[in-house]
């Protein structure tokens, strides 16, 4: 009975969550909030204010700065520890500290160094209560300025109280939460919410902001926080009428943003309403913003979402991200895609990228190749943006050092603010051992009611699983399951409510994939045969080295009697079956060097006990088809083909400092470690295309890794290498080899993957 009650309660909470953005109707009591109790600080403790400043990569981190007696200064890193960081973060309204950083990680500050040799227990109410050398007593330099990283989560009921009457306008805004609350009926049912009052949560209560001194720069920051790249005018007269009918509850302060902040917490406090002589807004009304969504999120018919991952600006793109709006930043320069070095990479520059791509401001500027390493050149280094550029390519950067001193280990990335579309509330994983796995259950409307049900597993594969994991914000798919009897979900959700699902892999929601709609067809039924997934925050990313292919290509005429093993494994053209043993086959040979540039090891889908033993070659195949080799005519038709099973996935070589993990000898584990590569030499069996029947001419040579998407990767667009080739009947020339999508003017449509995966991955 208790279990049933809990299920009903969970469903009730989920249903409420869908409509939370609508707020509460007039007269309906707000939910009871946890009340924040302002710390009681003894009178003899110095009054200070804190802020996080400098070259930030998240809004909740930065160089620790202290305001004392009207002057901002810094804190030395000597003896600073996580307990001191804890005091700082709680004083700023964050629930806890994540870490701290010495040696001016966020840049050198200026002015006085107010605290040195700080010793905190972690229980102090303010940094000024911690032991130190004394305020202003320090032998440090600004190269020792300490930085702090706080949790995203704010203290429930936190209220900003300024004990300082002077310099209020130099303080950063510290509130528990911010929202855009739709007011007009025409906006209340829209997703995403783009227009309404700007409200801040302070002291556990939502309050409006007075629009006196409100500027377009403030609107720009608010819209960016909620995932919108632009803003527009609204009908002010309607809102004035609404404000007269219902008395607003105003926050005590005005707001002052410059426009390049990524988050309201980086803006400065404006004047206090109390200081102006009253606590009302005078002739003003509550602040209203009207934001413009990026093309991928515009409220249009569902078909409009299908191209959510197509870049709106052809000079910049994101690669390798697990969720919408995150990825490694790549820019197009001189017709070739390359990366950005993370030197001086910060929130301001990252925000320019996010806005350019139709998202809002940046949540985080990522460094150190955190979202996988790119290939090709490093195009930009030491990027410095003002925050108002239309494209990151307009920002200043060190033109003398495009890539000098930078490797792909320093590739920059971004996590952008995206609009709240409510997709996560329409999908869940049930019955799994952890939140990252389970039977897929979707929320659909049936006979006027919202009901949970399962997805038919017929044809269910990696691409569909990728969309599920992305929709839930769980990263990448690690496995797609067509049976889920071992994950018993809610019996009430056993019925199939979605069938015939076919995804390109780039959709933001499973409902945007092709499916049967109301015309369900699932012979197996749901329950134990329902679709399931397991997700992972990281994924491998295989990339073939195109230069190795170009440099190792040659032709060999090999007698048929030496190709019996290759013939048994279907590595020759079909005409070879009628070839006498003493005749020859002409083979286009080359080497393949396959790198894992992702964030986790590449492992075969099949477990070791299901690997296939091939007696002729005396080895196990962990993947029957690991690569496709094709020779194409200039109009794209196939004139010769080859394929290669994973004879042996192992670490041939690794980057410096990385140890080999996988070795095939003695039935060892197979895979490719992050930062390592597997080399298939030109002189091993099946490392060829049989071109015996090919006529002289110009062709395109194409290699596709993991062609059937058996193993999930963070980026499939770089699994293809294409080369131009010329064959004169005796010799072959291979030139202009490049990774798919690495050359400007090419689109994903020219490569197997996003559009034709419905055929190739079944």
Buried (B, 14 or more C-beta within 10 A) or exposed (E): EEEEEEBEEEBEEBEEEBEEBEBEEEEEEEEEBEEBEEEEBEEEEBBBBBBBBBBBBBBBBBBBBBBBBEEBBBBBBBBBBBBBBBBBBBBBBBBBBBEBBBEBBBBBBEEBBBBBBBEBEBEBBBBBBBEBBEBBEBEBEBEBBBBBBBBEEBBBBBBBEBEBEEBBEBBBBBBBEBBBBBBBEEBBEBBBBBBBBBBBBBBBBBBBBBBBEBBEBBBBBBBBBBBBBBBEEBEEEEBEEBBEEEEBEBBBBBBBBBBBBBBBBBBBBBBBBEEBEEEEBEEBBBBBBBBBBBBBBBEEEEEBBBBBBBBBBEBBBBBBBBBBBBBBBBBBBEEBBBBBBBBBBBBBBBBBBBBBBBBBBBBBBBBEBBBBBBBBBBBBBBBEBEBBBEBBBEBEBBEEBBBEEBEBEBBBBBBBBBBBBBBBBBBBBBBBEEEBBBBBBBBBEEEEEEBBBBBBBBBBBBBBBBBBBBBBEBBBBBBBBBBBEEBEBBEEBBBBBBBBBBBBBBBBBBBBBEBBEEEBEBEBBBBBBBBBBBBBBBBBBBBBBBEBBBEBBEBEEBEBEEBEBBBEBEBBBEEBEEBEEEEBBBBBBBBBBBBBBBBBBBBBBBEEEEBEEBEEBEBBBBBBBBBBBBBBBEEEEEBBBBBBBBBBBBBBEBBEEEEEBBBBEEEBBBBBBBBBBBBBEBEBBBBBBBBBEBEEEEBBBBBBBBBBBBBBBBBBBBBBBBBBBEBEEEEBEBEEBBBBBBBEEBEBEBBBBBBEBBEEBE
